[in-house]
């Protein structure tokens, strides 16, 4: 019989790490991808964030709450990339 885990590690670090990586991906897409292809690459970036979230939460080593932690990670990455996409859209309509 396995001994219970007395003080499990907090999962918030892995969740926030996925959000930060999503922000970095969004900024890199904004800097290096032409405006016509940004929406498509943001979807690819979100897919990469999903894969990263799964990997980070698997590395966490606890099965309890896995789906919830991955969902929070991906939802946060979706919101981060959405805000960055909104910034791209607003920047494209401002005359410069």
C-alpha positions, 0 to 999 in steps of 0.5 A: 500500500502506498503512503499518502502524499502529505504535502503535495506541490502546488500546481499554480507554478506550472499553470502560470508557466504555460500562460507565460510561454503563451505570451512569449509565443504570441509576442514572437508571432507578432514580431516575425509573422506577416499580418496576413498569417498571424491568426493561423499562427496564433492557432498553432501557438495555442496548440503548442500551449495545449501540448505544453500544458499536458506535458507540464501537468504530467510531469507534476506527477499527480492524477487528481485534478489533472483535467482541471489543471490542464483546462485552466492552463489552456484557458489562460493561454487562450485568454492571453493569446486572445488579448495579444490578438486584440492588440494586433487587431487594434494596431492594424487599424491605427494609422501609423 
